[in-house]
Amino acid sequence: MEILAEAARYCGISFLVIGCFFEIVGAIGVLRLPNFFTRAHAVTVASVGGAVLPLIGVALISLSYTELGLGRIYLACLCIVTALLILIVVPTGSHALVRAALRTKMEIAEEQSRGS
């Protein structure tokens, strides 16, 4: 049982690190990508990867600590439900924003007014 707890703990920590990577890549994408549509994609990837993976990581880490008692199961379930809600809501919202921008015939320019 100790081996499974350690494996869950290490998997949880790796999910946290991967989530941090997604957040950093998404932030760089928002700053560097040229137009609204590609920036919306970067924000969506950062939101899904940077929020869902750490939530799953926290769920795994909480399940590995037996000192928390039944609170660990509650915390894990709460993290999983939140991750599922994010997986449903974020792509839907991003799709709605991009579709509205496309319907208003927003221009796809290489460089939108960034001051340069």
Phi and psi in radians as a Rosetta constraint file:
Dihedral C 1 N 2 CA 2 C 2 CIRCULARHARMONIC -1.113 0.35
Dihedral N 2 CA 2 C 2 N 3 CIRCULARHARMONIC -0.619 0.35
Dihedral C 2 N 3 CA 3 C 3 CIRCULARHARMONIC -1.162 0.35
Dihedral N 3 CA 3 C 3 N 4 CIRCULARHARMONIC -0.705 0.35
Dihedral C 3 N 4 CA 4 C 4 CIRCULARHARMONIC -1.153 0.35
Dihedral N 4 CA 4 C 4 N 5 CIRCULARHARMONIC -0.671 0.35
Dihedral C 4 N 5 CA 5 C 5 CIRCULARHARMONIC -1.133 0.35
Dihedral N 5 CA 5 C 5 N 6 CIRCULARHARMONIC -0.742 0.35
Dihedral C 5 N 6 CA 6 C 6 CIRCULARHARMONIC -1.148 0.35
Dihedral N 6 CA 6 C 6 N 7 CIRCULARHARMONIC -0.714 0.35
Dihedral C 6 N 7 CA 7 C 7 CIRCULARHARMONIC -1.108 0.35
Dihedral N 7 CA 7 C 7 N 8 CIRCULARHARMONIC -0.729 0.35
Dihedral C 7 N 8 CA 8 C 8 CIRCULARHARMONIC -1.132 0.35
Dihedral N 8 CA 8 C 8 N 9 CIRCULARHARMONIC -0.688 0.35
Dihedral C 8 N 9 CA 9 C 9 CIRCULARHARMONIC -1.109 0.35
Dihedral N 9 CA 9 C 9 N 10 CIRCULARHARMONIC -0.788 0.35
Dihedral C 9 N 10 CA 10 C 10 CIRCULARHARMONIC -1.199 0.35
Dihedral N 10 CA 10 C 10 N 11 CIRCULARHARMONIC -0.656 0.35
Dihedral C 10 N 11 CA 11 C 11 CIRCULARHARMONIC -1.126 0.35
Dihedral N 11 CA 11 C 11 N 12 CIRCULARHARMONIC -0.699 0.35
Dihedral C 11 N 12 CA 12 C 12 CIRCULARHARMONIC -1.098 0.35
Dihedral N 12 CA 12 C 12 N 13 CIRCULARHARMONIC -0.750 0.35
Dihedral C 12 N 13 CA 13 C 13 CIRCULARHARMONIC -1.143 0.35
Dihedral N 13 CA 13 C 13 N 14 CIRCULARHARMONIC -0.680 0.35
Dihedral C 13 N 14 CA 14 C 14 CIRCULARHARMONIC -1.168 0.35
Dihedral N 14 CA 14 C 14 N 15 CIRCULARHARMONIC -0.629 0.35
Dihedral C 14 N 15 CA 15 C 15 CIRCULARHARMONIC -1.120 0.35
Dihedral N 15 CA 15 C 15 N 16 CIRCULARHARMONIC -0.656 0.35
Dihedral C 15 N 16 CA 16 C 16 CIRCULARHARMONIC -1.106 0.35
Dihedral N 16 CA 16 C 16 N 17 CIRCULARHARMONIC -0.739 0.35
Dihedral C 16 N 17 CA 17 C 17 CIRCULARHARMONIC -1.171 0.35
Dihedral N 17 CA 17 C 17 N 18 CIRCULARHARMONIC -0.736 0.35
Dihedral C 17 N 18 CA 18 C 18 CIRCULARHARMONIC -1.127 0.35
Dihedral N 18 CA 18 C 18 N 19 CIRCULARHARMONIC -0.667 0.35
Dihedral C 18 N 19 CA 19 C 19 CIRCULARHARMONIC -1.093 0.35
Dihedral N 19 CA 19 C 19 N 20 CIRCULARHARMONIC -0.695 0.35
Dihedral C 19 N 20 CA 20 C 20 CIRCULARHARMONIC -1.087 0.35
Dihedral N 20 CA 20 C 20 N 21 CIRCULARHARMONIC -0.694 0.35
Dihedral C 20 N 21 CA 21 C 21 CIRCULARHARMONIC -1.057 0.35
Dihedral N 21 CA 21 C 21 N 22 CIRCULARHARMONIC -0.787 0.35
Dihedral C 21 N 22 CA 22 C 22 CIRCULARHARMONIC -1.079 0.35
Dihedral N 22 CA 22 C 22 N 23 CIRCULARHARMONIC -0.699 0.35
Dihedral C 22 N 23 CA 23 C 23 CIRCULARHARMONIC -1.122 0.35
Dihedral N 23 CA 23 C 23 N 24 CIRCULARHARMONIC -0.734 0.35
Dihedral C 23 N 24 CA 24 C 24 CIRCULARHARMONIC -1.160 0.35
Dihedral N 24 CA 24 C 24 N 25 CIRCULARHARMONIC -0.757 0.35
Dihedral C 24 N 25 CA 25 C 25 CIRCULARHARMONIC -1.119 0.35
Dihedral N 25 CA 25 C 25 N 26 CIRCULARHARMONIC -0.691 0.35
Dihedral C 25 N 26 CA 26 C 26 CIRCULARHARMONIC -1.142 0.35
Dihedral N 26 CA 26 C 26 N 27 CIRCULARHARMONIC -0.690 0.35
Dihedral C 26 N 27 CA 27 C 27 CIRCULARHARMONIC -1.147 0.35
Dihedral N 27 CA 27 C 27 N 28 CIRCULARHARMONIC -0.727 0.35
Dihedral C 27 N 28 CA 28 C 28 CIRCULARHARMONIC -1.127 0.35
Dihedral N 28 CA 28 C 28 N 29 CIRCULARHARMONIC -0.682 0.35
Dihedral C 28 N 29 CA 29 C 29 CIRCULARHARMONIC -1.112 0.35
Dihedral N 29 CA 29 C 29 N 30 CIRCULARHARMONIC -0.692 0.35
Dihedral C 29 N 30 CA 30 C 30 CIRCULARHARMONIC -1.126 0.35
Dihedral N 30 CA 30 C 30 N 31 CIRCULARHARMONIC -0.646 0.35
Dihedral C 30 N 31 CA 31 C 31 CIRCULARHARMONIC -1.340 0.35
Dihedral N 31 CA 31 C 31 N 32 CIRCULARHARMONIC -0.590 0.35
Dihedral C 31 N 32 CA 32 C 32 CIRCULARHARMONIC -1.793 0.35
Dihedral N 32 CA 32 C 32 N 33 CIRCULARHARMONIC -0.388 0.35
Dihedral C 32 N 33 CA 33 C 33 CIRCULARHARMONIC -1.306 0.35
Dihedral N 33 CA 33 C 33 N 34 CIRCULARHARMONIC 2.633 0.35
Dihedral C 33 N 34 CA 34 C 34 CIRCULARHARMONIC -1.405 0.35
Dihedral N 34 CA 34 C 34 N 35 CIRCULARHARMONIC -0.571 0.35
Dihedral C 34 N 35 CA 35 C 35 CIRCULARHARMONIC -2.345 0.35
Dihedral N 35 CA 35 C 35 N 36 CIRCULARHARMONIC 3.107 0.35
Dihedral C 35 N 36 CA 36 C 36 CIRCULARHARMONIC -1.067 0.35
Dihedral N 36 CA 36 C 36 N 37 CIRCULARHARMONIC -0.723 0.35
Dihedral C 36 N 37 CA 37 C 37 CIRCULARHARMONIC -1.182 0.35
Dihedral N 37 CA 37 C 37 N 38 CIRCULARHARMONIC -0.747 0.35
Dihedral C 37 N 38 CA 38 C 38 CIRCULARHARMONIC -1.271 0.35
Dihedral N 38 CA 38 C 38 N 39 CIRCULARHARMONIC -0.569 0.35
Dihedral C 38 N 39 CA 39 C 39 CIRCULARHARMONIC -1.179 0.35
Dihedral N 39 CA 39 C 39 N 40 CIRCULARHARMONIC -0.655 0.35
Dihedral C 39 N 40 CA 40 C 40 CIRCULARHARMONIC -1.097 0.35
Dihedral N 40 CA 40 C 40 N 41 CIRCULARHARMONIC -0.645 0.35
Dihedral C 40 N 41 CA 41 C 41 CIRCULARHARMONIC -1.131 0.35
Dihedral N 41 CA 41 C 41 N 42 CIRCULARHARMONIC -0.748 0.35
Dihedral C 41 N 42 CA 42 C 42 CIRCULARHARMONIC -1.100 0.35
Dihedral N 42 CA 42 C 42 N 43 CIRCULARHARMONIC -0.716 0.35
Dihedral C 42 N 43 CA 43 C 43 CIRCULARHARMONIC -1.146 0.35
Dihedral N 43 CA 43 C 43 N 44 CIRCULARHARMONIC -0.693 0.35
Dihedral C 43 N 44 CA 44 C 44 CIRCULARHARMONIC -1.148 0.35
Dihedral N 44 CA 44 C 44 N 45 CIRCULARHARMONIC -0.774 0.35
Dihedral C 44 N 45 CA 45 C 45 CIRCULARHARMONIC -1.095 0.35
Dihedral N 45 CA 45 C 45 N 46 CIRCULARHARMONIC -0.730 0.35
Dihedral C 45 N 46 CA 46 C 46 CIRCULARHARMONIC -1.167 0.35
Dihedral N 46 CA 46 C 46 N 47 CIRCULARHARMONIC -0.664 0.35
Dihedral C 46 N 47 CA 47 C 47 CIRCULARHARMONIC -1.204 0.35
Dihedral N 47 CA 47 C 47 N 48 CIRCULARHARMONIC -0.788 0.35
Dihedral C 47 N 48 CA 48 C 48 CIRCULARHARMONIC -1.252 0.35
Dihedral N 48 CA 48 C 48 N 49 CIRCULARHARMONIC -0.933 0.35
Dihedral C 48 N 49 CA 49 C 49 CIRCULARHARMONIC -1.222 0.35
Dihedral N 49 CA 49 C 49 N 50 CIRCULARHARMONIC -0.611 0.35
Dihedral C 49 N 50 CA 50 C 50 CIRCULARHARMONIC -1.482 0.35
Dihedral N 50 CA 50 C 50 N 51 CIRCULARHARMONIC -0.188 0.35
Dihedral C 50 N 51 CA 51 C 51 CIRCULARHARMONIC -1.961 0.35
Dihedral N 51 CA 51 C 51 N 52 CIRCULARHARMONIC -0.697 0.35
Dihedral C 51 N 52 CA 52 C 52 CIRCULARHARMONIC -1.276 0.35
Dihedral N 52 CA 52 C 52 N 53 CIRCULARHARMONIC -0.807 0.35
Dihedral C 52 N 53 CA 53 C 53 CIRCULARHARMONIC -1.087 0.35
Dihedral N 53 CA 53 C 53 N 54 CIRCULARHARMONIC -0.790 0.35
Dihedral C 53 N 54 CA 54 C 54 CIRCULARHARMONIC -1.111 0.35
Dihedral N 54 CA 54 C 54 N 55 CIRCULARHARMONIC -0.582 0.35
Dihedral C 54 N 55 CA 55 C 55 CIRCULARHARMONIC -1.132 0.35
Dihedral N 55 CA 55 C 55 N 56 CIRCULARHARMONIC -0.718 0.35
Dihedral C 55 N 56 CA 56 C 56 CIRCULARHARMONIC -1.160 0.35
Dihedral N 56 CA 56 C 56 N 57 CIRCULARHARMONIC -0.660 0.35
Dihedral C 56 N 57 CA 57 C 57 CIRCULARHARMONIC -1.092 0.35
Dihedral N 57 CA 57 C 57 N 58 CIRCULARHARMONIC -0.746 0.35
Dihedral C 57 N 58 CA 58 C 58 CIRCULARHARMONIC -1.130 0.35
Dihedral N 58 CA 58 C 58 N 59 CIRCULARHARMONIC -0.655 0.35
Dihedral C 58 N 59 CA 59 C 59 CIRCULARHARMONIC -1.086 0.35
Dihedral N 59 CA 59 C 59 N 60 CIRCULARHARMONIC -0.758 0.35
Dihedral C 59 N 60 CA 60 C 60 CIRCULARHARMONIC -1.152 0.35
Dihedral N 60 CA 60 C 60 N 61 CIRCULARHARMONIC -0.729 0.35
Dihedral C 60 N 61 CA 61 C 61 CIRCULARHARMONIC -1.135 0.35
Dihedral N 61 CA 61 C 61 N 62 CIRCULARHARMONIC -0.730 0.35
Dihedral C 61 N 62 CA 62 C 62 CIRCULARHARMONIC -1.157 0.35
Dihedral N 62 CA 62 C 62 N 63 CIRCULARHARMONIC -0.589 0.35
Dihedral C 62 N 63 CA 63 C 63 CIRCULARHARMONIC -1.222 0.35
Dihedral N 63 CA 63 C 63 N 64 CIRCULARHARMONIC -0.400 0.35
Dihedral C 63 N 64 CA 64 C 64 CIRCULARHARMONIC -1.425 0.35
Dihedral N 64 CA 64 C 64 N 65 CIRCULARHARMONIC -0.298 0.35
Dihedral C 64 N 65 CA 65 C 65 CIRCULARHARMONIC -1.632 0.35
Dihedral N 65 CA 65 C 65 N 66 CIRCULARHARMONIC 1.924 0.35
Dihedral C 65 N 66 CA 66 C 66 CIRCULARHARMONIC -1.382 0.35
Dihedral N 66 CA 66 C 66 N 67 CIRCULARHARMONIC -0.254 0.35
Dihedral C 66 N 67 CA 67 C 67 CIRCULARHARMONIC -1.197 0.35
Dihedral N 67 CA 67 C 67 N 68 CIRCULARHARMONIC -0.314 0.35
Dihedral C 67 N 68 CA 68 C 68 CIRCULARHARMONIC -1.377 0.35
Dihedral N 68 CA 68 C 68 N 69 CIRCULARHARMONIC -0.238 0.35
Dihedral C 68 N 69 CA 69 C 69 CIRCULARHARMONIC 1.232 0.35
Dihedral N 69 CA 69 C 69 N 70 CIRCULARHARMONIC -2.452 0.35
Dihedral C 69 N 70 CA 70 C 70 CIRCULARHARMONIC -1.311 0.35
Dihedral N 70 CA 70 C 70 N 71 CIRCULARHARMONIC -0.242 0.35
Dihedral C 70 N 71 CA 71 C 71 CIRCULARHARMONIC -1.104 0.35
Dihedral N 71 CA 71 C 71 N 72 CIRCULARHARMONIC -0.462 0.35
Dihedral C 71 N 72 CA 72 C 72 CIRCULARHARMONIC -1.192 0.35
Dihedral N 72 CA 72 C 72 N 73 CIRCULARHARMONIC -0.631 0.35
Dihedral C 72 N 73 CA 73 C 73 CIRCULARHARMONIC -1.218 0.35
Dihedral N 73 CA 73 C 73 N 74 CIRCULARHARMONIC -0.716 0.35
Dihedral C 73 N 74 CA 74 C 74 CIRCULARHARMONIC -1.064 0.35
Dihedral N 74 CA 74 C 74 N 75 CIRCULARHARMONIC -0.795 0.35
Dihedral C 74 N 75 CA 75 C 75 CIRCULARHARMONIC -1.117 0.35
Dihedral N 75 CA 75 C 75 N 76 CIRCULARHARMONIC -0.735 0.35
Dihedral C 75 N 76 CA 76 C 76 CIRCULARHARMONIC -1.120 0.35
Dihedral N 76 CA 76 C 76 N 77 CIRCULARHARMONIC -0.764 0.35
Dihedral C 76 N 77 CA 77 C 77 CIRCULARHARMONIC -1.136 0.35
Dihedral N 77 CA 77 C 77 N 78 CIRCULARHARMONIC -0.702 0.35
Dihedral C 77 N 78 CA 78 C 78 CIRCULARHARMONIC -1.091 0.35
Dihedral N 78 CA 78 C 78 N 79 CIRCULARHARMONIC -0.735 0.35
Dihedral C 78 N 79 CA 79 C 79 CIRCULARHARMONIC -1.147 0.35
Dihedral N 79 CA 79 C 79 N 80 CIRCULARHARMONIC -0.717 0.35
Dihedral C 79 N 80 CA 80 C 80 CIRCULARHARMONIC -1.170 0.35
Dihedral N 80 CA 80 C 80 N 81 CIRCULARHARMONIC -0.746 0.35
Dihedral C 80 N 81 CA 81 C 81 CIRCULARHARMONIC -1.126 0.35
Dihedral N 81 CA 81 C 81 N 82 CIRCULARHARMONIC -0.729 0.35
Dihedral C 81 N 82 CA 82 C 82 CIRCULARHARMONIC -1.112 0.35
Dihedral N 82 CA 82 C 82 N 83 CIRCULARHARMONIC -0.715 0.35
Dihedral C 82 N 83 CA 83 C 83 CIRCULARHARMONIC -1.103 0.35
Dihedral N 83 CA 83 C 83 N 84 CIRCULARHARMONIC -0.712 0.35
Dihedral C 83 N 84 CA 84 C 84 CIRCULARHARMONIC -1.143 0.35
Dihedral N 84 CA 84 C 84 N 85 CIRCULARHARMONIC -0.700 0.35
Dihedral C 84 N 85 CA 85 C 85 CIRCULARHARMONIC -1.111 0.35
Dihedral N 85 CA 85 C 85 N 86 CIRCULARHARMONIC -0.706 0.35
Dihedral C 85 N 86 CA 86 C 86 CIRCULARHARMONIC -1.130 0.35
Dihedral N 86 CA 86 C 86 N 87 CIRCULARHARMONIC -0.685 0.35
Dihedral C 86 N 87 CA 87 C 87 CIRCULARHARMONIC -1.118 0.35
Dihedral N 87 CA 87 C 87 N 88 CIRCULARHARMONIC -0.451 0.35
Dihedral C 87 N 88 CA 88 C 88 CIRCULARHARMONIC -1.533 0.35
Dihedral N 88 CA 88 C 88 N 89 CIRCULARHARMONIC -0.777 0.35
Dihedral C 88 N 89 CA 89 C 89 CIRCULARHARMONIC -1.371 0.35
Dihedral N 89 CA 89 C 89 N 90 CIRCULARHARMONIC -0.758 0.35
Dihedral C 89 N 90 CA 90 C 90 CIRCULARHARMONIC -1.130 0.35
Dihedral N 90 CA 90 C 90 N 91 CIRCULARHARMONIC -0.861 0.35
Dihedral C 90 N 91 CA 91 C 91 CIRCULARHARMONIC -1.127 0.35
Dihedral N 91 CA 91 C 91 N 92 CIRCULARHARMONIC -0.581 0.35
Dihedral C 91 N 92 CA 92 C 92 CIRCULARHARMONIC -1.156 0.35
Dihedral N 92 CA 92 C 92 N 93 CIRCULARHARMONIC -0.785 0.35
Dihedral C 92 N 93 CA 93 C 93 CIRCULARHARMONIC -1.128 0.35
Dihedral N 93 CA 93 C 93 N 94 CIRCULARHARMONIC -0.718 0.35
Dihedral C 93 N 94 CA 94 C 94 CIRCULARHARMONIC -1.125 0.35
Dihedral N 94 CA 94 C 94 N 95 CIRCULARHARMONIC -0.725 0.35
Dihedral C 94 N 95 CA 95 C 95 CIRCULARHARMONIC -1.094 0.35
Dihedral N 95 CA 95 C 95 N 96 CIRCULARHARMONIC -0.725 0.35
Dihedral C 95 N 96 CA 96 C 96 CIRCULARHARMONIC -1.114 0.35
Dihedral N 96 CA 96 C 96 N 97 CIRCULARHARMONIC -0.735 0.35
Dihedral C 96 N 97 CA 97 C 97 CIRCULARHARMONIC -1.120 0.35
Dihedral N 97 CA 97 C 97 N 98 CIRCULARHARMONIC -0.786 0.35
Dihedral C 97 N 98 CA 98 C 98 CIRCULARHARMONIC -1.190 0.35
Dihedral N 98 CA 98 C 98 N 99 CIRCULARHARMONIC -0.670 0.35
Dihedral C 98 N 99 CA 99 C 99 CIRCULARHARMONIC -1.146 0.35
Dihedral N 99 CA 99 C 99 N 100 CIRCULARHARMONIC -0.706 0.35
Dihedral C 99 N 100 CA 100 C 100 CIRCULARHARMONIC -1.120 0.35
Dihedral N 100 CA 100 C 100 N 101 CIRCULARHARMONIC -0.701 0.35
Dihedral C 100 N 101 CA 101 C 101 CIRCULARHARMONIC -1.150 0.35
Dihedral N 101 CA 101 C 101 N 102 CIRCULARHARMONIC -0.655 0.35
Dihedral C 101 N 102 CA 102 C 102 CIRCULARHARMONIC -1.217 0.35
Dihedral N 102 CA 102 C 102 N 103 CIRCULARHARMONIC -0.672 0.35
Dihedral C 102 N 103 CA 103 C 103 CIRCULARHARMONIC -1.212 0.35
Dihedral N 103 CA 103 C 103 N 104 CIRCULARHARMONIC -0.516 0.35
Dihedral C 103 N 104 CA 104 C 104 CIRCULARHARMONIC -1.464 0.35
Dihedral N 104 CA 104 C 104 N 105 CIRCULARHARMONIC 0.134 0.35
Dihedral C 104 N 105 CA 105 C 105 CIRCULARHARMONIC 0.994 0.35
Dihedral N 105 CA 105 C 105 N 106 CIRCULARHARMONIC 0.805 0.35
Dihedral C 105 N 106 CA 106 C 106 CIRCULARHARMONIC -1.120 0.35
Dihedral N 106 CA 106 C 106 N 107 CIRCULARHARMONIC 2.360 0.35
Dihedral C 106 N 107 CA 107 C 107 CIRCULARHARMONIC -1.272 0.35
Dihedral N 107 CA 107 C 107 N 108 CIRCULARHARMONIC 2.458 0.35
Dihedral C 107 N 108 CA 108 C 108 CIRCULARHARMONIC -1.722 0.35
Dihedral N 108 CA 108 C 108 N 109 CIRCULARHARMONIC 1.628 0.35
Dihedral C 108 N 109 CA 109 C 109 CIRCULARHARMONIC -1.815 0.35
Dihedral N 109 CA 109 C 109 N 110 CIRCULARHARMONIC 2.705 0.35
Dihedral C 109 N 110 CA 110 C 110 CIRCULARHARMONIC -1.196 0.35
Dihedral N 110 CA 110 C 110 N 111 CIRCULARHARMONIC -0.755 0.35
Dihedral C 110 N 111 CA 111 C 111 CIRCULARHARMONIC -2.299 0.35
Dihedral N 111 CA 111 C 111 N 112 CIRCULARHARMONIC 1.939 0.35
Dihedral C 111 N 112 CA 112 C 112 CIRCULARHARMONIC -1.548 0.35
Dihedral N 112 CA 112 C 112 N 113 CIRCULARHARMONIC 2.732 0.35
Dihedral C 112 N 113 CA 113 C 113 CIRCULARHARMONIC -0.775 0.35
Dihedral N 113 CA 113 C 113 N 114 CIRCULARHARMONIC 1.586 0.35
Dihedral C 113 N 114 CA 114 C 114 CIRCULARHARMONIC -1.857 0.35
Dihedral N 114 CA 114 C 114 N 115 CIRCULARHARMONIC 0.118 0.35
Dihedral C 114 N 115 CA 115 C 115 CIRCULARHARMONIC 1.637 0.35
Dihedral N 115 CA 115 C 115 N 116 CIRCULARHARMONIC 0.014 0.35
